[in-house]
Amino acid sequence: MFAVERPLLVPLPEEDFETGLVSSLRVDRYGQVSVRTNHYSVPVRLIGRRVRVVLHASELVVYDAHREVARHERLIAKGGSRLELDHYLEALVRKPGALPGATALDQARSAGKFTPVHDAWWQAACKAHGDAEGTRALIAVLLLHRHMVHEHVVAGIATALRAGALTADAVALEARKWGEADQGQQPADQDIPRRRRDGGATVTSLTERRLAALPPDPRPLPSVAAYDQLLRFRRRPADGQAYQEEAP
């Protein structure tokens, strides 16, 4: 009977059937949406805009138009909040003093995303550059997590900390080296060692890394000898004739 009925069936739709509860909500001034008395964070650039929220049995997904901008584990209890530290980084750059007491930071620590290695590097950076600039340097490091593997960034932070390199550029370079090592690739700058044999860290600035990859320049060094000749001739204002004079 199924063989007879099968040619008459309508083909399945190309898009999956949405089983979640869909709602359109406005992002409040804190960069959050309120769903069933609970609050979930979204990127702060969406403050004041309407977003599409899909509530599933175990998770909540937020879309800006058709682009996914946030995904959270669903809160079961009422009156809770689920905040992602990454959503607030652009705002914290302008107000770095708000980071130490931020709820999003506490939740990132509890989730293991903000590790003791982050804290140690942050403290060292604040000691070296001051609280405000040290915190901004940490935020620049946290932004690396958006396009690099979390474990590579943490390893890069630890390496830079051991070497006393308290800049985001140094962390980014070391994180890329860890990524290359995991992929079994030879680093592009073969003349720059990644680790010393004694186990210490070697950190090179991004400028040195780029210069090491440049081909040698066969051109001669520039000279100013031709300009020295101009110093030997001066023009008289009266008759306009030039006369030769020894250069100083």
C-alpha positions in Angstrom: 0.0 0.0 0.0 2.9 2.4 0.7 4.4 1.6 -2.7 1.2 2.7 -4.3 0.8 5.8 -2.2 4.5 7.0 -2.4 4.4 8.6 -5.9 1.4 10.6 -4.8 3.1 12.2 -1.7 4.2 15.8 -1.6 8.0 16.2 -1.3 9.4 17.4 2.1 10.1 21.1 2.5 13.7 22.3 2.0 13.6 24.2 5.4 13.4 22.4 8.7 10.2 22.9 10.6 10.7 25.3 13.5 9.7 23.7 16.8 10.8 26.6 19.0 8.7 29.5 20.3 9.5 32.5 18.0 9.1 36.1 19.3 10.2 39.6 18.3 11.8 41.5 21.1 13.6 44.8 21.6 17.1 44.9 23.0 17.1 47.0 26.2 19.8 49.5 27.1 21.8 46.9 28.9 22.2 44.8 25.7 19.7 42.1 26.9 16.4 40.6 25.9 13.8 39.5 28.4 12.3 36.1 27.8 9.9 34.7 30.4 11.3 36.8 33.2 14.9 35.8 32.4 17.5 38.0 30.7 19.9 37.0 27.9 22.7 39.2 26.5 23.2 40.1 22.8 26.0 42.2 21.2 25.7 45.8 22.5 25.6 47.2 18.9 22.0 45.9 18.8 20.8 48.0 21.7 17.4 49.5 20.8 16.8 47.2 17.9 14.3 44.4 17.5 15.6 40.9 17.2 14.1 37.5 16.5 14.3 35.2 19.5 13.7 31.4 19.2 13.2 29.6 22.5 13.8 25.9 22.5 13.6 23.3 25.2 17.2 23.6 26.2 18.6 26.7 24.5 17.7 30.2 23.2 18.9 31.6 19.9 18.8 35.2 18.9 18.8 36.4 15.2 19.3 39.8 13.7 17.4 39.4 10.5 18.7 36.0 9.3 22.0 36.2 11.1 22.5 34.4 14.4 24.0 36.8 16.9 23.7 35.0 20.2 23.1 31.4 21.6 22.5 30.7 25.2 21.6 27.7 27.4 18.1 28.2 28.5 17.4 29.3 32.1 14.8 27.2 33.9 14.4 29.3 37.0 12.8 32.7 36.9 14.5 36.0 37.3 17.9 34.8 36.2 20.4 36.2 33.6 22.7 34.6 31.1 25.4 37.1 30.0 28.2 36.6 27.5 31.3 38.7 28.2 32.1 38.9 24.5 28.9 40.8 23.8 30.1 43.7 26.0 33.7 44.1 24.9 33.1 47.1 22.5 31.4 49.0 25.4 34.1 48.0 27.9 36.8 49.5 25.7 35.3 52.9 26.3 34.6 52.2 30.0 37.4 49.8 31.2 36.6 50.5 34.8 33.3 48.6 34.5 35.0 45.3 33.8 36.2 44.2 37.3 32.7 44.2 38.8 30.8 43.1 35.7 28.3 40.2 36.1 29.4 38.9 32.7 32.9 38.5 33.9 31.8 36.5 36.9 29.8 34.2 34.7 32.8 33.8 32.3 34.9 32.8 35.2 32.4 30.3 36.4 32.0 28.8 32.8 35.8 28.5 32.5 36.1 30.9 29.6 38.0 33.5 31.7 40.8 31.4 33.2 43.3 32.1 35.9 45.8 32.7 33.1 43.7 35.6 31.9 43.6 37.0 35.4 47.4 36.7 35.9 48.1 38.4 32.6 45.5 41.1 33.4 47.1 41.9 36.8 50.6 42.0 35.2 49.3 44.3 32.4 47.7 46.7 34.9 50.9 46.8 37.0 52.9 47.7 33.9 50.5 50.0 32.0 48.1 51.2 34.7 44.6 50.0 35.4 42.8 51.6 32.5 45.4 50.8 29.8 46.0 47.3 31.2 42.3 46.5 31.1 42.1 47.8 27.5 45.0 45.5 26.6 43.1 42.6 28.2 40.0 43.4 26.2 42.1 43.4 23.0 43.3 39.9 24.0 39.7 38.8 24.7 38.7 39.9 21.2 41.2 37.3 19.8 38.8 34.6 21.0 36.4 35.6 18.2 38.6 34.3 15.4 41.1 32.0 17.2 40.7 28.7 19.1 40.2 29.3 22.9 43.0 26.9 23.9 45.5 28.6 21.5 44.7 32.0 23.0 45.1 30.7 26.5 48.4 29.1 25.6 49.6 32.3 24.0 48.7 34.3 27.1 50.7 31.9 29.3 53.7 32.1 27.0 53.6 35.9 26.8 53.2 36.2 30.5 56.3 34.0 31.2 58.3 36.2 28.8 56.9 39.5 30.3 55.3 40.5 27.0 52.2 42.4 28.1 50.7 43.5 24.8 47.9 42.0 22.8 50.2 41.8 19.7 52.5 39.5 21.6 49.7 37.2 22.7 48.3 37.1 19.2 51.7 36.1 17.8 52.1 33.3 20.3 48.6 32.1 19.9 49.2 31.8 16.1 52.3 29.8 16.8 50.4 27.4 19.0 47.8 27.0 16.2 50.5 26.3 13.7 52.0 23.7 16.0 48.6 22.0 16.4 48.1 21.8 12.7 51.6 20.5 12.1 52.6 23.5 10.0 56.1 25.0 9.8 55.9 28.6 10.8 56.4 31.2 8.1 59.3 32.8 10.0 61.6 29.8 10.3 64.5 32.0 11.5 62.5 33.1 14.6 62.5 30.3 17.2 59.2 29.4 18.8 60.6 28.0 22.1 64.0 27.9 23.7 65.4 24.5 24.5 65.4 25.4 28.2 61.7 25.6 28.1 61.6 29.4 28.3 59.4 31.6 26.0 60.6 33.6 23.1 58.3 36.4 22.0 58.8 38.4 18.9 56.9 41.5 17.9 54.6 41.4 14.9 56.8 44.0 13.1 59.9 41.7 13.4 57.8 38.8 12.2 56.8 40.6 9.1 60.2 42.0 8.4 61.7 38.5 8.7 59.5 37.3 5.8 60.6 40.1 3.4 63.1 39.3 0.6 66.5 41.0 0.8 66.8 44.4 -0.8 69.7 44.6 -3.4 69.4 48.3 -3.9 72.3 50.5 -2.5 71.7 52.7 0.5 70.5 56.2 -0.3 73.0 59.0 -0.4 72.8 62.8 0.1 76.0 63.6 -1.8 74.1 65.4 -4.6 72.5 67.7 -2.1 76.0 68.6 -0.7 76.8 70.2 -4.1 73.9 72.6 -3.7 75.5 74.0 -0.6 78.5 75.2 -2.6 76.5 77.6 -4.7 74.5 80.6 -3.5 72.6 83.2 -5.6 73.2 87.0 -5.0 69.9 88.8 -4.6 71.2 91.9 -6.5 72.5 90.7 -9.8 71.2 87.1 -9.8 74.6 85.6 -10.4 75.8 82.6 -8.6 79.1 82.3 -6.8 80.8 79.3 -5.3 81.3 79.1 -1.6 82.8 76.4 0.6 80.1 74.3 2.3 80.1 74.5 6.1 
